[in-house]
Amino acid sequence: MDKFEEVLEKMSEMSEKQLKTLIEMEKKRICICRDCSSFNQCMGENKDALFCILGKTNCKSEIVNCMCSECPAYAKFQMKHNSYCVDGSEEEQRTKIV
């Protein structure tokens, strides 16, 4: 089990309130989504962020210049994918059947 899988397991044991608090804290603490050139006005209005954990946006978007691999969460949680805002969370991308 890698670091990302360990984090998912711990998150699954949290109450909904604890999970929501953690997500909001991580959005403010380590998330760089809002600084990415692919982040758009719609995402901002929807308060979207932390796509690597929460999944892709419902906003129309395209990758302008992906910064995912530069994010502290990427290294901290040993993530392997990119383009989370359009391709889905790390978990979704790991489980996609190619």
DSSP file (Angstrom, degrees, kcal/mol; ACC not computed):
  #  RESIDUE AA STRUCTURE BP1 BP2  ACC     N-H-->O    O-->H-N    N-H-->O    O-->H-N    TCO  KAPPA ALPHA  PHI   PSI    X-CA   Y-CA   Z-CA
    1    1 A M              0   0    0      0, 0.0     2,-0.1     0, 0.0     0, 0.0   0.000 360.0 360.0 360.0 126.8    0.0    0.0    0.0
    2    2 A D     >  -     0   0    0      1,-0.1     4,-2.1    76,-0.0     5,-0.2  -0.329 360.0 -92.1 -89.3 177.5    1.5    3.4   -1.0
    3    3 A K  H  > S+     0   0    0      1,-0.2     4,-2.3     2,-0.2     5,-0.2   0.877 124.2  53.3 -58.0 -42.9    1.1    6.7    0.8
    4    4 A F  H  > S+     0   0    0     73,-0.5     4,-2.4    74,-0.2    -1,-0.2   0.921 109.4  48.0 -61.1 -44.5   -2.0    7.7   -1.3
    5    5 A E  H  > S+     0   0    0      1,-0.2     4,-2.1     2,-0.2    -1,-0.2   0.871 110.2  52.9 -64.6 -36.5   -3.8    4.5   -0.5
    6    6 A E  H  X S+     0   0    0     -4,-2.1     4,-2.2     2,-0.2    -1,-0.2   0.913 109.3  49.2 -63.0 -42.9   -3.0    4.9    3.2
    7    7 A V  H  X S+     0   0    0     -4,-2.3     4,-2.7     1,-0.2    -2,-0.2   0.921 109.9  50.9 -63.7 -44.8   -4.5    8.4    3.1
    8    8 A L  H  X S+     0   0    0     -4,-2.4     4,-2.0     1,-0.2    -1,-0.2   0.897 109.5  51.3 -59.8 -40.3   -7.6    7.2    1.4
    9    9 A E  H  X S+     0   0    0     -4,-2.1     4,-0.7     2,-0.2    -1,-0.2   0.927 111.1  46.8 -63.6 -44.8   -8.0    4.5    4.0
   10   10 A K  H >< S+     0   0    0     -4,-2.2     3,-0.9     1,-0.2     4,-0.4   0.901 111.4  52.2 -63.2 -41.1   -7.7    7.0    6.9
   11   11 A M  H >< S+     0   0    0     -4,-2.7     3,-1.4     1,-0.2    -1,-0.2   0.864 102.7  58.7 -63.8 -35.7  -10.2    9.4    5.2
   12   12 A S  H 3< S+     0   0    0     -4,-2.0    -1,-0.2     1,-0.3    -2,-0.2   0.715 102.3  55.2 -67.4 -19.6  -12.7    6.5    4.8
   13   13 A E  T << S+     0   0    0     -3,-0.9    -1,-0.3    -4,-0.7    -2,-0.2   0.525  91.5  96.4 -89.1  -7.2  -12.7    6.1    8.6
   14   14 A M  S <  S-     0   0    0     -3,-1.4     2,-0.1    -4,-0.4    -3,-0.0  -0.456  79.4-110.9 -83.6 154.2  -13.5    9.8    9.2
   15   15 A S     >  -     0   0    0     -2,-0.1     4,-2.5     1,-0.1     5,-0.2  -0.364  35.7-106.0 -71.8 164.0  -17.0   11.2    9.9
   16   16 A E  H  > S+     0   0    0      1,-0.2     4,-2.4     2,-0.2     5,-0.2   0.889 122.5  50.5 -60.3 -39.6  -18.5   13.4    7.2
   17   17 A K  H  > S+     0   0    0      2,-0.2     4,-2.3     1,-0.2    -1,-0.2   0.919 110.8  47.8 -65.9 -44.3  -17.8   16.5    9.3
   18   18 A Q  H  > S+     0   0    0      2,-0.2     4,-2.5     1,-0.2    -2,-0.2   0.913 112.8  49.4 -61.7 -43.2  -14.2   15.6    9.9
   19   19 A L  H  X S+     0   0    0     -4,-2.5     4,-2.6     2,-0.2    -2,-0.2   0.916 110.5  49.2 -63.6 -45.0  -13.7   14.8    6.2
   20   20 A K  H  X S+     0   0    0     -4,-2.4     4,-2.3     2,-0.2    -1,-0.2   0.910 112.1  49.0 -61.8 -43.0  -15.2   18.1    5.2
   21   21 A T  H  X S+     0   0    0     -4,-2.3     4,-2.2     2,-0.2    -2,-0.2   0.924 111.9  48.9 -62.4 -45.7  -13.0   20.0    7.7
   22   22 A L  H  X S+     0   0    0     -4,-2.5     4,-2.7     2,-0.2     5,-0.2   0.920 110.9  49.9 -60.0 -46.3   -9.9   18.2    6.5
   23   23 A I  H  X S+     0   0    0     -4,-2.6     4,-2.3     1,-0.2    -1,-0.2   0.920 111.6  47.7 -61.6 -45.5  -10.7   19.0    2.8
   24   24 A E  H  X S+     0   0    0     -4,-2.3     4,-1.4     1,-0.2    -1,-0.2   0.889 112.9  49.6 -63.6 -38.5  -11.3   22.7    3.5
   25   25 A M  H  X S+     0   0    0     -4,-2.2     4,-2.6     1,-0.2    -2,-0.2   0.924 111.8  47.4 -65.0 -45.1   -8.0   22.8    5.5
   26   26 A E  H  X>S+     0   0    0     -4,-2.7     4,-2.0     1,-0.2     5,-1.8   0.847 105.9  58.9 -67.3 -34.1   -6.0   21.1    2.8
   27   27 A K  H  <5S+     0   0    0     -4,-2.3    -1,-0.2    -5,-0.2    -2,-0.2   0.905 115.9  35.5 -58.8 -40.2   -7.5   23.4    0.1
   28   28 A K  H  <5S+     0   0    0     -4,-1.4    -2,-0.2    -5,-0.2    -1,-0.2   0.832 122.0  45.2 -81.7 -34.1   -6.1   26.4    2.0
   29   29 A R  H  <5S-     0   0    0     -4,-2.6    -3,-0.2    -5,-0.1    -2,-0.2   0.938 132.5  -2.9 -82.9 -49.3   -2.9   24.8    3.2
   30   30 A I  T  <5S+     0   0    0     -4,-2.0    43,-0.4    -5,-0.2     2,-0.2   0.583  92.2 114.2-123.6 -13.4   -1.3   22.9    0.3
   31   31 A C      < +     0   0    0     -5,-1.8     3,-0.1     1,-0.1    -4,-0.0  -0.427  30.9 177.7 -70.9 131.9   -3.6   23.2   -2.7
   32   32 A I    >>  +     0   0    0     -2,-0.2     3,-1.6     1,-0.1     4,-0.5   0.242  48.3 111.3-112.2  10.0   -2.2   25.1   -5.7
   33   33 A C  G >4 S+     0   0    0      1,-0.3     3,-1.5     2,-0.2     6,-0.3   0.875  73.5  57.0 -53.4 -42.0   -5.2   24.6   -8.1
   34   34 A R  G 34 S+     0   0    0      1,-0.3    -1,-0.3    -3,-0.1    -2,-0.1   0.720 105.0  52.6 -66.4 -19.7   -6.2   28.2   -7.9
   35   35 A D  G <4 S+     0   0    0     -3,-1.6    -1,-0.3     3,-0.0    -2,-0.2   0.517  86.6 107.2 -90.4  -6.4   -2.8   29.3   -9.2
   36   36 A C  S X< S-     0   0    0     -3,-1.5     3,-1.4    -4,-0.5    30,-0.1  -0.478  73.3-133.4 -76.4 141.1   -2.9   27.0  -12.2
   37   37 A S  T 3  S+     0   0    0     28,-0.5    -1,-0.1     1,-0.3    29,-0.1   0.652 107.3  61.0 -68.7 -13.6   -3.4   28.6  -15.6
   38   38 A S  T 3  S+     0   0    0     27,-0.5    24,-0.3    -5,-0.1     2,-0.3   0.635  81.2 100.5 -84.0 -15.2   -6.0   25.9  -16.3
   39   39 A F    <   -     0   0    0     -3,-1.4     2,-0.2    -6,-0.3    22,-0.0  -0.552  60.5-168.1 -72.1 129.4   -8.1   27.1  -13.4
   40   40 A N     >  -     0   0    0     -2,-0.3     4,-2.0     1,-0.1     5,-0.1  -0.610  36.2 -94.7-119.8 178.1  -10.9   29.2  -14.8
   41   41 A Q  H  > S+     0   0    0      1,-0.2     4,-2.7     2,-0.2     5,-0.2   0.876 120.7  55.0 -59.3 -42.1  -13.6   31.7  -13.5
   42   42 A C  H  > S+     0   0    0      1,-0.2     4,-1.9     2,-0.2    -1,-0.2   0.915 107.7  49.4 -59.3 -44.4  -16.3   29.0  -13.3
   43   43 A M  H  4>S+     0   0    0      1,-0.2     5,-2.8     2,-0.2     4,-0.4   0.896 111.4  50.3 -62.1 -40.0  -14.1   26.9  -11.1
   44   44 A G  H ><5S+     0   0    0     -4,-2.0     3,-1.1     1,-0.2    -2,-0.2   0.918 109.3  49.9 -63.9 -44.4  -13.5   29.9   -8.9
   45   45 A E  H 3<5S+     0   0    0     -4,-2.7    -1,-0.2     1,-0.3    -2,-0.2   0.835 113.1  47.2 -63.4 -32.7  -17.2   30.7   -8.6
   46   46 A N  T 3<5S-     0   0    0     -4,-1.9    -1,-0.3    -5,-0.2    -2,-0.2   0.457 109.9-124.5 -86.6  -1.5  -17.8   27.0   -7.7
   47   47 A K  T < 5 +     0   0    0     -3,-1.1    -3,-0.2    -4,-0.4     2,-0.1   0.853  49.4 172.2  57.3  36.3  -15.0   27.1   -5.1
   48   48 A D      < +     0   0    0     -5,-2.8     2,-0.3    -6,-0.2    -1,-0.2  -0.457  10.7 125.3 -72.5 147.0  -13.5   24.1   -6.9
   49   49 A A        +     0   0    0     -2,-0.1     5,-0.2   -16,-0.1   -22,-0.1  -0.937  41.6  59.5 179.3 177.9  -10.0   22.9   -5.8
   50   50 A L    >>  +     0   0    0     -2,-0.3     4,-3.0   -23,-0.1     3,-1.6   0.877  55.2 165.9  52.7  43.8   -8.1   19.8   -4.6
   51   51 A F  H 3>  +     0   0    0      1,-0.3     4,-2.2     2,-0.2    -1,-0.1   0.791  65.0  69.0 -59.4 -30.1   -9.1   18.0   -7.8
   52   52 A C  H 34 S+     0   0    0     37,-0.2    38,-2.8     1,-0.2    39,-0.5   0.778 117.1  22.8 -62.6 -25.9   -6.6   15.3   -7.1
   53   53 A I  H <4 S+     0   0    0     -3,-1.6    -2,-0.2    36,-0.2    -1,-0.2   0.776 130.8  40.7-104.3 -41.3   -8.7   14.1   -4.2
   54   54 A L  H  < S-     0   0    0     -4,-3.0    -3,-0.2     1,-0.2    -2,-0.2   0.670 104.9-122.9 -89.1 -18.5  -12.2   15.4   -5.0
   55   55 A G     <  -     0   0    0     -4,-2.2    -1,-0.2    -5,-0.3    -2,-0.1  -0.395  45.6 -25.5 102.3 178.6  -12.3   14.7   -8.7
   56   56 A K        -     0   0    0     -2,-0.1    30,-0.2     1,-0.1    29,-0.2  -0.128  65.9-103.1 -69.8 161.3  -12.8   16.7  -11.9
   57   57 A T        -     0   0    0     28,-2.1    -1,-0.1     2,-0.1     4,-0.1  -0.374   9.5-138.3 -78.3 157.8  -14.7   19.9  -12.2
   58   58 A N  S    S+     0   0    0     -2,-0.1     2,-0.1     2,-0.1    -1,-0.1   0.468  78.8  98.5 -90.7  -5.1  -18.2   20.2  -13.6
   59   59 A C  S    S-     0   0    0      1,-0.1     2,-0.4   -19,-0.0    -2,-0.1  -0.478  90.0-100.5 -79.5 151.8  -17.0   23.4  -15.4
   60   60 A K        +     0   0    0     -2,-0.1     2,-0.3     2,-0.0   -18,-0.2  -0.597  62.4 156.7 -67.1 127.7  -16.0   23.4  -19.0
   61   61 A S        -     0   0    0     -2,-0.4     2,-0.3    -4,-0.1   -22,-0.1  -0.990  31.1-163.6-153.3 160.3  -12.3   23.4  -18.9
   62   62 A E        -     0   0    0     -2,-0.3     2,-0.6   -24,-0.3    23,-0.0  -0.979  37.9 -98.7-142.1 153.7   -9.2   22.5  -20.9
   63   63 A I        +     0   0    0     -2,-0.3     3,-0.1     1,-0.2   -25,-0.1  -0.626  40.9 167.4 -77.0 118.2   -5.6   22.0  -19.8
   64   64 A V  S    S-     0   0    0     -2,-0.6     2,-0.2     1,-0.2    -1,-0.2   0.859  79.1 -18.4 -92.7 -51.2   -3.6   25.2  -20.5
   65   65 A N  S    S-     0   0    0      0, 0.0   -28,-0.5     0, 0.0   -27,-0.5  -0.730  74.0-136.6-159.1 103.4   -0.5   24.3  -18.5
   66   66 A C        +     0   0    0     -2,-0.2     3,-0.1     1,-0.1    -3,-0.0  -0.451  23.9 175.1 -72.7 130.2   -0.8   21.5  -15.9
   67   67 A M    >>  +     0   0    0     -2,-0.2     3,-2.4     1,-0.1     4,-0.6   0.277  44.7 114.2-111.3   6.2    0.9   22.2  -12.5
   68   68 A C  G >4 S+     0   0    0      1,-0.3     3,-1.6     2,-0.2     6,-0.3   0.860  73.9  53.6 -51.1 -44.6   -0.3   19.1  -10.7
   69   69 A S  G 34 S+     0   0    0      1,-0.3    -1,-0.3    -3,-0.1    -2,-0.1   0.642 104.4  57.6 -69.4 -11.9    3.1   17.6  -10.3
   70   70 A E  G <4 S+     0   0    0     -3,-2.4    -1,-0.3     4,-0.1    -2,-0.2   0.539  83.6 107.4 -89.9  -9.3    4.4   20.8   -8.7
   71   71 A C  S XX S-     0   0    0     -3,-1.6     4,-1.2    -4,-0.6     3,-0.6  -0.450  74.1-132.1 -73.8 138.7    1.8   20.7   -5.9
   72   72 A P  H 3> S+     0   0    0      0, 0.0     4,-2.7     0, 0.0     5,-0.2   0.839 108.5  58.8 -57.5 -32.6    2.9   19.7   -2.4
   73   73 A A  H 3> S+     0   0    0    -43,-0.4     4,-2.6     1,-0.2     6,-0.2   0.867  97.6  61.1 -64.1 -35.6    0.0   17.2   -2.2
   74   74 A Y  H <4>S+     0   0    0     -3,-0.6     5,-2.6    -6,-0.3    -1,-0.2   0.929 114.5  32.2 -57.9 -49.1    1.4   15.4   -5.3
   75   75 A A  H ><5S+     0   0    0     -4,-1.2     3,-1.1     3,-0.2    -2,-0.2   0.911 117.4  55.5 -74.8 -43.8    4.7   14.6   -3.6
   76   76 A K  H 3<5S+     0   0    0     -4,-2.7    -2,-0.2     1,-0.3    -3,-0.2   0.882 118.1  33.7 -58.1 -41.0    3.3   14.2   -0.1
   77   77 A F  T 3<5S-     0   0    0     -4,-2.6   -73,-0.5    -5,-0.2    -1,-0.3   0.271 108.2-120.5-101.9  10.6    0.7   11.6   -1.1
   78   78 A Q  T < 5 -     0   0    0     -3,-1.1   -74,-0.2   -75,-0.2    -3,-0.2   0.913  44.3-176.2  52.3  52.3    2.9   10.0   -3.8
   79   79 A M      < -     0   0    0     -5,-2.6    -1,-0.1    -6,-0.2   -76,-0.0  -0.380  20.5-166.2 -78.3 159.7    0.5   10.7   -6.7
   80   80 A K        +     0   0    0     -2,-0.1     2,-0.1     2,-0.0    -1,-0.1   0.515  58.1  63.9-124.0 -12.0    1.2    9.4  -10.2
   81   81 A H        -     0   0    0    -29,-0.1     2,-0.2   -13,-0.1     3,-0.1  -0.419  55.6-155.4-112.9-176.5   -1.2   11.2  -12.5
   82   82 A N        +     0   0    0     -2,-0.1     5,-0.1     1,-0.1    -2,-0.0  -0.813  63.0  55.6-144.5-178.1   -1.9   14.7  -13.7
   83   83 A S    >>  +     0   0    0     -2,-0.2     4,-3.1     1,-0.1     3,-1.1   0.858  55.2 164.0  55.7  42.4   -4.7   16.8  -15.2
   84   84 A Y  H 3>  +     0   0    0      1,-0.3     4,-1.6     2,-0.2    -1,-0.1   0.807  65.0  64.9 -62.1 -31.2   -7.0   16.1  -12.2
   85   85 A C  H 34 S+     0   0    0    -29,-0.2   -28,-2.1     1,-0.2    -1,-0.3   0.794 121.6  18.7 -66.2 -26.2   -9.4   18.9  -13.1
   86   86 A V  H <4 S+     0   0    0     -3,-1.1    -2,-0.2   -30,-0.2    -1,-0.2   0.665 130.8  43.6-113.4 -24.6  -10.4   17.3  -16.4
   87   87 A D  H  < S-     0   0    0     -4,-3.1    -3,-0.2     1,-0.3    -2,-0.2   0.579 107.5-112.7-100.2 -11.2   -9.3   13.6  -15.9
   88   88 A G     <  -     0   0    0     -4,-1.6    -1,-0.3    -5,-0.4    -2,-0.2  -0.337  46.9 -36.8 104.4 172.4  -10.6   13.0  -12.4
   89   89 A S     >  -     0   0    0    -36,-0.1     4,-2.7    -2,-0.1     5,-0.2  -0.028  60.0-102.2 -64.8 168.6   -9.0   12.3   -9.0
   90   90 A E  H  > S+     0   0    0    -38,-2.8     4,-2.4     1,-0.2     5,-0.2   0.924 124.9  50.4 -56.5 -45.5   -5.9   10.2   -8.4
   91   91 A E  H  > S+     0   0    0    -39,-0.5     4,-1.5     1,-0.2    -1,-0.2   0.922 110.5  48.7 -61.6 -45.4   -8.1    7.4   -7.3
   92   92 A E  H  > S+     0   0    0      1,-0.2     4,-0.6     2,-0.2    -1,-0.2   0.915 113.0  47.6 -61.1 -43.8  -10.4    7.6  -10.4
   93   93 A Q  H >< S+     0   0    0     -4,-2.7     3,-0.5     1,-0.2    -1,-0.2   0.862 109.4  53.5 -69.2 -33.7   -7.4    7.7  -12.7
   94   94 A R  H 3< S+     0   0    0     -4,-2.4    -1,-0.2    -5,-0.2    -2,-0.2   0.814 113.1  43.5 -67.6 -28.7   -5.8    4.7  -10.9
   95   95 A T  H 3< S+     0   0    0     -4,-1.5    -1,-0.2    -5,-0.2    -2,-0.2   0.445  84.1 120.3 -99.6   0.3   -8.9    2.6  -11.3
   96   96 A K    <<  -     0   0    0     -4,-0.6     2,-0.6    -3,-0.5    -3,-0.0  -0.409  63.1-130.5 -64.7 137.5   -9.7    3.5  -14.9
   97   97 A I              0   0    0      1,-0.1    -1,-0.1    -2,-0.1    -2,-0.1  -0.814 360.0 360.0 -89.6 122.9   -9.7    0.6  -17.3
   98   98 A V              0   0    0     -2,-0.6    -1,-0.1     0, 0.0    -2,-0.0   0.439 360.0 360.0 -90.3 360.0   -7.6    1.4  -20.3
